[in-house]
Amino acid sequence: MFRCGIAYPRCRWIIPLLLLFAIIFDLIAICAQSGWVEDEDAKSHYASMWKQCRGLKDNWQCQSLMEYSWAQAVAALMIIGLIVLIIAFILAVAAMCNVNVGLMAAVAAFLVVVAIIQIIALIIYPVKFNELIFEGNYYYTWAYGFGWGATIISIGCAILFCCLPRYEDELRGDAKVKYIYSSE
């Protein structure tokens, strides 16, 4: 006999694991020394959240972006978002250990705040950076993508944490497993 169902007690650790991936993605985006923006050929101009560099081959001249207020705001928002995400991760682990519905709602609220903060930062950066350079074609690359990846995971986990209180008995293991498919 074959049966297919969802074992909620085992699945409750997947969401904190996703939040851990979001933290790692945010750290990659924030700490990257390049990879937010590159010129079309990726040979003469690149930038991170912190600096931009122009040059050819081994002759690069780098300039800090932190002299611009918009870059300071982007850095501050991304770091604040990371701190709030770490707090949400700690609360998520605590909520899943005890299956605490109140903590699940708090985690969802924290994740919504993270998503809003990081969306603002990830929109400000390309708008202001394009105003700064306004020449040629530029691509937003891997590190910028990791920032969006962390934000999208945060949005998804916020939605899941909003829905989880409906499945409190299943998460505790008190409810009988409901099989989606059963062959006899």
Accessible surface in RSA format (square Angstrom, percent):
REM  Atomic radii and reference values for relative SASA: ProtOr
REM  Chains: A
REM  Algorithm: Lee & Richards
REM  Probe-radius: 1.40
REM  Slices: 20
REM RES _ NUM      All-atoms   Total-Side   Main-Chain    Non-polar    All polar
REM                ABS   REL    ABS   REL    ABS   REL    ABS   REL    ABS   REL
RES MET A   1   167.59  86.8  79.42  52.6  88.17 209.9  87.03  74.0  80.56 106.7
RES PHE A   2   122.35  61.2 119.63  74.1   2.71   7.1 122.02  74.0   0.33   0.9
RES ARG A   3   125.23  52.6  99.41  50.7  25.81  61.5   9.47  12.9 115.75  70.2
RES CYS A   4    54.51  41.2  50.68  56.5   3.84   9.0   5.27  13.4  49.24  53.1
RES GLY A   5    32.71  40.3   0.00   N/A  32.71  40.3   2.02   5.5  30.69  68.7
RES ILE A   6    76.25  43.4  71.09  53.0   5.16  12.4  74.09  53.4   2.16   5.9
RES ALA A   7    30.95  28.5  26.18  40.4   4.77  10.8  26.74  37.7   4.21  11.2
RES TYR A   8    58.71  27.4  57.98  33.0   0.73   1.9  35.98  27.0  22.73  28.0
RES PRO A   9    55.49  40.4  50.47  46.0   5.02  18.2  50.85  42.0   4.64  28.9
RES ARG A  10   192.41  80.8 175.78  89.6  16.63  39.6  70.58  96.5 121.83  73.8
RES CYS A  11    48.26  36.5  43.66  48.7   4.60  10.8  16.04  40.6  32.22  34.7
RES ARG A  12    45.94  19.3  43.46  22.2   2.48   5.9   2.48   3.4  43.46  26.3
RES TRP A  13   103.68  41.6  99.17  48.0   4.51  10.6  83.97  44.8  19.71  32.0
RES ILE A  14    91.61  52.1  91.02  67.8   0.58   1.4  91.61  66.0   0.00   0.0
RES ILE A  15    13.03   7.4  13.03   9.7   0.00   0.0  13.03   9.4   0.00   0.0
RES PRO A  16     5.82   4.2   5.67   5.2   0.15   0.6   5.82   4.8   0.00   0.0
RES LEU A  17    90.15  50.2  85.73  61.3   4.41  11.1  89.00  62.5   1.14   3.1
RES LEU A  18    61.38  34.2  61.38  43.9   0.00   0.0  61.38  43.1   0.00   0.0
RES LEU A  19     0.00   0.0   0.00   0.0   0.00   0.0   0.00   0.0   0.00   0.0
RES LEU A  20    70.26  39.1  70.26  50.3   0.00   0.0  70.26  49.3   0.00   0.0
RES PHE A  21    87.61  43.8  87.61  54.3   0.00   0.0  87.61  53.1   0.00   0.0
RES ALA A  22     0.00   0.0   0.00   0.0   0.00   0.0   0.00   0.0   0.00   0.0
RES ILE A  23    14.78   8.4  14.78  11.0   0.00   0.0  14.78  10.6   0.00   0.0
RES ILE A  24    73.37  41.8  73.26  54.6   0.11   0.3  73.34  52.8   0.03   0.1
RES PHE A  25    54.34  27.2  54.34  33.7   0.00   0.0  54.34  32.9   0.00   0.0
RES ASP A  26     0.00   0.0   0.00   0.0   0.00   0.0   0.00   0.0   0.00   0.0
RES LEU A  27    78.05  43.5  77.45  55.4   0.60   1.5  77.73  54.6   0.33   0.9
RES ILE A  28    58.97  33.6  53.09  39.6   5.88  14.2  58.43  42.1   0.54   1.5
RES ALA A  29     0.04   0.0   0.00   0.0   0.04   0.1   0.00   0.0   0.04   0.1
RES ILE A  30    12.30   7.0  12.17   9.1   0.13   0.3  12.17   8.8   0.13   0.4
RES CYS A  31    79.38  60.0  64.88  72.4  14.50  34.1  32.64  82.7  46.75  50.4
RES ALA A  32     9.69   8.9   0.09   0.1   9.60  21.8   9.42  13.3   0.27   0.7
RES GLN A  33   115.58  64.6 109.72  80.2   5.86  14.0  58.80 125.2  56.78  43.1
RES SER A  34    37.03  31.3  36.12  48.2   0.92   2.1  10.24  21.8  26.80  37.5
RES GLY A  35     0.00   0.0   0.00   N/A   0.00   0.0   0.00   0.0   0.00   0.0
RES TRP A  36     0.01   0.0   0.01   0.0   0.00   0.0   0.00   0.0   0.01   0.0
RES VAL A  37     0.47   0.3   0.47   0.4   0.00   0.0   0.47   0.4   0.00   0.0
RES GLU A  38    43.21  24.8  43.21  32.7   0.00   0.0   1.92   3.7  41.30  33.7
RES ASP A  39    16.85  11.8  15.81  15.7   1.04   2.4   8.55  20.1   8.30   8.3
RES GLU A  40    93.95  53.9  75.37  57.0  18.57  44.2  18.68  36.1  75.27  61.5
RES ASP A  41    99.12  69.4  81.30  80.9  17.82  42.1  15.37  36.2  83.75  83.5
RES ALA A  42    59.87  55.1  31.45  48.5  28.42  64.7  35.00  49.3  24.87  65.9
RES LYS A  43   140.94  68.8 134.73  82.7   6.21  14.8  82.26  74.0  58.68  62.5
RES SER A  44    44.94  38.0  42.61  56.9   2.33   5.4  24.68  52.6  20.26  28.4
RES HIS A  45     3.46   1.9   2.37   1.6   1.09   2.8   2.48   2.6   0.99   1.1
RES TYR A  46    53.18  24.8  52.48  29.9   0.69   1.8  28.10  21.1  25.07  30.9
RES ALA A  47     0.03   0.0   0.00   0.0   0.03   0.1   0.03   0.0   0.00   0.0
RES SER A  48     0.63   0.5   0.54   0.7   0.08   0.2   0.00   0.0   0.63   0.9
RES MET A  49     0.66   0.3   0.27   0.2   0.39   0.9   0.27   0.2   0.39   0.5
RES TRP A  50    75.89  30.5  74.48  36.1   1.41   3.3  69.90  37.3   6.00   9.7
RES LYS A  51    60.93  29.7  60.87  37.3   0.06   0.1  23.98  21.6  36.96  39.4
RES GLN A  52    10.83   6.1  10.25   7.5   0.58   1.4   2.50   5.3   8.33   6.3
RES CYS A  53     0.25   0.2   0.00   0.0   0.25   0.6   0.25   0.6   0.00   0.0
RES ARG A  54    98.61  41.4  96.89  49.4   1.72   4.1  50.57  69.1  48.04  29.1
RES GLY A  55    20.01  24.7   0.00   N/A  20.01  24.7  18.00  49.4   2.02   4.5
RES LEU A  56   119.81  66.7 116.06  83.0   3.74   9.4 116.06  81.5   3.74  10.1
RES LYS A  57   184.95  90.2 159.95  98.1  25.00  59.5 117.24 105.5  67.71  72.1
RES ASP A  58   147.39 103.2 116.07 115.5  31.33  74.1  40.01  94.2 107.39 107.1
RES ASN A  59   108.67  74.9 102.40  99.0   6.26  15.1  28.54  68.7  80.13  77.5
RES TRP A  60    86.49  34.7  59.49  28.8  27.00  63.4  48.11  25.7  38.39  62.3
RES GLN A  61   140.83  78.8 130.47  95.3  10.36  24.7  42.51  90.5  98.32  74.6
RES CYS A  62    68.79  52.0  33.08  36.9  35.71  83.9  19.00  48.1  49.79  53.7
RES GLN A  63    71.54  40.0  65.49  47.9   6.05  14.4  34.18  72.8  37.35  28.3
RES SER A  64    56.15  47.4  47.94  64.0   8.21  18.9  39.98  85.1  16.17  22.6
RES LEU A  65     0.00   0.0   0.00   0.0   0.00   0.0   0.00   0.0   0.00   0.0
RES MET A  66    46.91  24.3  43.40  28.7   3.51   8.4  36.13  30.7  10.78  14.3
RES GLU A  67   114.98  66.0  76.61  58.0  38.38  91.4  39.26  75.9  75.72  61.8
RES TYR A  68    59.00  27.5  56.11  31.9   2.89   7.5  43.39  32.6  15.61  19.2
RES SER A  69    89.07  75.3  78.23 104.4  10.84  25.0  45.55  97.0  43.52  61.0
RES TRP A  70    31.06  12.5  25.48  12.3   5.58  13.1  25.94  13.8   5.12   8.3
RES ALA A  71     0.55   0.5   0.09   0.1   0.46   1.0   0.48   0.7   0.07   0.2
RES GLN A  72    91.34  51.1  86.34  63.1   5.00  11.9  25.83  55.0  65.51  49.7
RES ALA A  73    41.39  38.1  33.24  51.3   8.15  18.5  40.99  57.7   0.40   1.1
RES VAL A  74     0.22   0.1   0.22   0.2   0.00   0.0   0.22   0.2   0.00   0.0
RES ALA A  75     5.67   5.2   5.67   8.8   0.00   0.0   5.67   8.0   0.00   0.0
RES ALA A  76    46.93  43.1  39.68  61.2   7.25  16.5  46.46  65.4   0.46   1.2
RES LEU A  77    40.84  22.7  40.84  29.2   0.00   0.0  40.84  28.7   0.00   0.0
RES MET A  78     0.00   0.0   0.00   0.0   0.00   0.0   0.00   0.0   0.00   0.0
RES ILE A  79    66.13  37.6  66.13  49.3   0.00   0.0  66.13  47.6   0.00   0.0
RES ILE A  80    81.85  46.6  81.85  61.0   0.00   0.0  81.85  58.9   0.00   0.0
RES GLY A  81     0.00   0.0   0.00   N/A   0.00   0.0   0.00   0.0   0.00   0.0
RES LEU A  82    17.10   9.5  17.10  12.2   0.00   0.0  17.10  12.0   0.00   0.0
RES ILE A  83    91.21  51.9  90.72  67.6   0.50   1.2  91.11  65.6   0.10   0.3
RES VAL A  84    21.65  14.2  21.65  19.6   0.00   0.0  21.65  18.8   0.00   0.0
RES LEU A  85     0.00   0.0   0.00   0.0   0.00   0.0   0.00   0.0   0.00   0.0
RES ILE A  86    65.77  37.4  65.77  49.0   0.00   0.0  65.77  47.4   0.00   0.0
RES ILE A  87    72.00  41.0  71.76  53.5   0.24   0.6  71.99  51.8   0.01   0.0
RES ALA A  88     0.00   0.0   0.00   0.0   0.00   0.0   0.00   0.0   0.00   0.0
RES PHE A  89    45.76  22.9  45.76  28.3   0.00   0.0  45.76  27.7   0.00   0.0
RES ILE A  90   105.61  60.1 102.30  76.2   3.31   8.0 104.16  75.0   1.45   3.9
RES LEU A  91    41.69  23.2  41.69  29.8   0.00   0.0  41.69  29.3   0.00   0.0
RES ALA A  92     0.00   0.0   0.00   0.0   0.00   0.0   0.00   0.0   0.00   0.0
RES VAL A  93    50.24  33.1  50.24  45.5   0.00   0.0  50.24  43.7   0.00   0.0
RES ALA A  94    37.18  34.2  31.13  48.0   6.04  13.7  36.80  51.8   0.37   1.0
RES ALA A  95     0.00   0.0   0.00   0.0   0.00   0.0   0.00   0.0   0.00   0.0
RES MET A  96     0.03   0.0   0.03   0.0   0.00   0.0   0.03   0.0   0.00   0.0
RES CYS A  97    72.00  54.5  49.06  54.7  22.94  53.9  17.98  45.6  54.02  58.3
RES ASN A  98    98.92  68.2  84.00  81.2  14.92  35.9  24.67  59.4  74.25  71.8
RES VAL A  99     3.68   2.4   3.50   3.2   0.18   0.4   3.50   3.0   0.18   0.5
RES ASN A 100    61.38  42.3  55.84  54.0   5.53  13.3   9.25  22.3  52.13  50.4
RES VAL A 101    49.18  32.4  45.67  41.3   3.51   8.4  45.67  39.7   3.51   9.5
RES GLY A 102    50.35  62.1   0.00   N/A  50.35  62.1  38.27 105.0  12.08  27.0
RES LEU A 103    43.18  24.0  41.23  29.5   1.95   4.9  41.66  29.3   1.51   4.1
RES MET A 104     0.00   0.0   0.00   0.0   0.00   0.0   0.00   0.0   0.00   0.0
RES ALA A 105    58.21  53.5  49.27  76.0   8.94  20.3  53.24  75.0   4.97  13.2
RES ALA A 106    34.48  31.7  26.37  40.7   8.12  18.5  33.72  47.5   0.76   2.0
RES VAL A 107     0.00   0.0   0.00   0.0   0.00   0.0   0.00   0.0   0.00   0.0
RES ALA A 108     5.30   4.9   5.19   8.0   0.12   0.3   5.30   7.5   0.00   0.0
RES ALA A 109    57.88  53.2  49.61  76.6   8.27  18.8  56.60  79.7   1.27   3.4
RES PHE A 110    68.16  34.1  67.23  41.6   0.93   2.4  67.89  41.2   0.27   0.8
RES LEU A 111     0.00   0.0   0.00   0.0   0.00   0.0   0.00   0.0   0.00   0.0
RES VAL A 112    68.66  45.2  67.08  60.7   1.58   3.8  68.66  59.7   0.00   0.0
RES VAL A 113    67.60  44.5  66.65  60.3   0.95   2.3  67.60  58.7   0.00   0.0
RES VAL A 114     0.00   0.0   0.00   0.0   0.00   0.0   0.00   0.0   0.00   0.0
RES ALA A 115     7.13   6.6   7.13  11.0   0.00   0.0   7.13  10.0   0.00   0.0
RES ILE A 116    95.77  54.5  93.89  69.9   1.89   4.5  95.61  68.8   0.16   0.4
RES ILE A 117    26.17  14.9  26.17  19.5   0.00   0.0  26.17  18.8   0.00   0.0
RES GLN A 118     0.00   0.0   0.00   0.0   0.00   0.0   0.00   0.0   0.00   0.0
RES ILE A 119    53.45  30.4  53.45  39.8   0.00   0.0  53.45  38.5   0.00   0.0
RES ILE A 120    80.30  45.7  77.62  57.8   2.68   6.5  80.17  57.7   0.12   0.3
RES ALA A 121     0.00   0.0   0.00   0.0   0.00   0.0   0.00   0.0   0.00   0.0
RES LEU A 122     0.23   0.1   0.00   0.0   0.23   0.6   0.00   0.0   0.23   0.6
RES ILE A 123    89.52  50.9  88.24  65.7   1.28   3.1  89.52  64.5   0.00   0.0
RES ILE A 124    48.56  27.6  45.78  34.1   2.78   6.7  48.56  35.0   0.00   0.0
RES TYR A 125     0.42   0.2   0.42   0.2   0.00   0.0   0.42   0.3   0.00   0.0
RES PRO A 126    23.35  17.0  23.33  21.3   0.02   0.1  23.35  19.3   0.00   0.0
RES VAL A 127    78.82  51.9  72.23  65.4   6.59  15.9  77.48  67.3   1.33   3.6
RES LYS A 128    78.20  38.1  76.63  47.0   1.57   3.7  33.63  30.3  44.57  47.5
RES PHE A 129     0.35   0.2   0.35   0.2   0.00   0.0   0.35   0.2   0.00   0.0
RES ASN A 130    69.10  47.7  64.55  62.4   4.55  11.0  23.37  56.2  45.73  44.2
RES GLU A 131    99.76  57.3  85.16  64.4  14.60  34.8  46.25  89.5  53.52  43.7
RES LEU A 132    50.45  28.1  28.39  20.3  22.06  55.5  34.84  24.5  15.61  42.0
RES ILE A 133     6.37   3.6   3.79   2.8   2.58   6.2   4.98   3.6   1.40   3.8
RES PHE A 134   165.16  82.6 135.31  83.8  29.85  77.7 148.26  89.9  16.90  48.4
RES GLU A 135    83.71  48.1  72.66  55.0  11.06  26.3  57.18 110.6  26.53  21.7
RES GLY A 136    72.20  89.0   0.00   N/A  72.20  89.0  38.02 104.3  34.18  76.6
RES ASN A 137    88.30  60.9  81.69  78.9   6.62  15.9  11.95  28.8  76.36  73.8
RES TYR A 138    36.51  17.0  12.95   7.4  23.56  61.3   7.09   5.3  29.42  36.3
RES TYR A 139   114.99  53.7 112.98  64.3   2.01   5.2  86.13  64.7  28.86  35.6
RES TYR A 140    67.27  31.4  37.63  21.4  29.64  77.1  37.63  28.3  29.64  36.5
RES THR A 141    32.69  23.3  21.98  22.3  10.71  25.5  30.71  41.2   1.98   3.0
RES TRP A 142   125.98  50.6 111.08  53.8  14.89  35.0 109.47  58.4  16.50  26.8
RES ALA A 143     0.00   0.0   0.00   0.0   0.00   0.0   0.00   0.0   0.00   0.0
RES TYR A 144    23.41  10.9  23.41  13.3   0.00   0.0  17.79  13.4   5.62   6.9
RES GLY A 145    37.21  45.9   0.00   N/A  37.21  45.9  29.64  81.3   7.57  17.0
RES PHE A 146    63.20  31.6  60.16  37.3   3.04   7.9  62.27  37.8   0.93   2.7
RES GLY A 147     0.00   0.0   0.00   N/A   0.00   0.0   0.00   0.0   0.00   0.0
RES TRP A 148    72.92  29.3  72.92  35.3   0.00   0.0  68.15  36.3   4.77   7.7
RES GLY A 149    19.66  24.2   0.00   N/A  19.66  24.2  18.88  51.8   0.78   1.7
RES ALA A 150     0.00   0.0   0.00   0.0   0.00   0.0   0.00   0.0   0.00   0.0
RES THR A 151     0.16   0.1   0.16   0.2   0.00   0.0   0.16   0.2   0.00   0.0
RES ILE A 152   109.90  62.5 107.97  80.4   1.93   4.7 107.97  77.7   1.93   5.2
RES ILE A 153    34.89  19.9  28.96  21.6   5.93  14.3  34.47  24.8   0.42   1.1
RES SER A 154     0.00   0.0   0.00   0.0   0.00   0.0   0.00   0.0   0.00   0.0
RES ILE A 155    65.37  37.2  64.08  47.7   1.29   3.1  65.22  47.0   0.14   0.4
RES GLY A 156    30.38  37.5   0.00   N/A  30.38  37.5  29.39  80.6   0.99   2.2
RES CYS A 157     1.25   0.9   0.68   0.8   0.56   1.3   0.00   0.0   1.25   1.3
RES ALA A 158     5.36   4.9   5.24   8.1   0.12   0.3   5.36   7.5   0.00   0.0
RES ILE A 159   105.07  59.8 102.90  76.7   2.18   5.2 105.04  75.6   0.03   0.1
RES LEU A 160    77.24  43.0  76.98  55.1   0.26   0.6  76.98  54.1   0.26   0.7
RES PHE A 161     0.10   0.1   0.00   0.0   0.10   0.3   0.00   0.0   0.10   0.3
RES CYS A 162    82.67  62.5  58.10  64.8  24.56  57.7  27.06  68.6  55.61  60.0
RES CYS A 163    50.18  38.0  49.04  54.7   1.15   2.7  13.79  34.9  36.39  39.2
RES LEU A 164    19.64  10.9  19.64  14.0   0.00   0.0  19.64  13.8   0.00   0.0
RES PRO A 165    40.19  29.3  28.09  25.6  12.10  44.0  28.48  23.5  11.71  72.8
RES ARG A 166   197.04  82.7 161.51  82.3  35.54  84.6  53.61  73.3 143.43  86.9
RES TYR A 167    85.91  40.1  85.91  48.9   0.00   0.0  41.58  31.2  44.33  54.6
RES GLU A 168    53.49  30.7  52.75  39.9   0.75   1.8   9.20  17.8  44.29  36.2
RES ASP A 169    82.39  57.7  80.67  80.3   1.72   4.1  10.35  24.3  72.05  71.9
RES GLU A 170    25.39  14.6  22.41  17.0   2.98   7.1   6.75  13.1  18.65  15.2
RES LEU A 171     2.71   1.5   2.48   1.8   0.23   0.6   2.48   1.7   0.23   0.6
RES ARG A 172   111.20  46.7  82.05  41.8  29.15  69.4  24.11  33.0  87.09  52.8
RES GLY A 173    43.74  53.9   0.00   N/A  43.74  53.9  13.94  38.3  29.80  66.7
RES ASP A 174   106.84  74.8  69.76  69.4  37.08  87.7  26.91  63.3  79.93  79.7
RES ALA A 175    36.26  33.3  15.08  23.3  21.18  48.2  23.50  33.1  12.76  33.8
RES LYS A 176   178.70  87.2 158.39  97.2  20.31  48.4 111.95 100.8  66.75  71.1
RES VAL A 177    65.27  42.9  53.88  48.8  11.39  27.4  59.08  51.3   6.18  16.8
RES LYS A 178   148.98  72.7 135.05  82.9  13.93  33.2  98.33  88.5  50.64  53.9
RES TYR A 179    95.54  44.6  64.19  36.5  31.35  81.6  37.90  28.5  57.64  71.0
RES ILE A 180   128.32  73.0  95.06  70.8  33.26  80.2 101.29  72.9  27.03  73.4
RES TYR A 181   119.24  55.7 114.96  65.4   4.28  11.1  85.15  64.0  34.09  42.0
RES SER A 182    54.04  45.7  28.64  38.2  25.40  58.5  23.23  49.5  30.82  43.2
RES SER A 183    36.58  30.9  31.53  42.1   5.04  11.6  27.31  58.2   9.26  13.0
RES GLU A 184   187.96 107.9 111.84  84.6  76.12 181.2  61.76 119.5 126.19 103.0
END  Absolute sums over single chains surface
CHAIN  1 A    10072.3       8562.3       1510.0       6555.3       3517.0
END  Absolute sums over all chains
TOTAL         10072.3       8562.3       1510.0       6555.3       3517.0
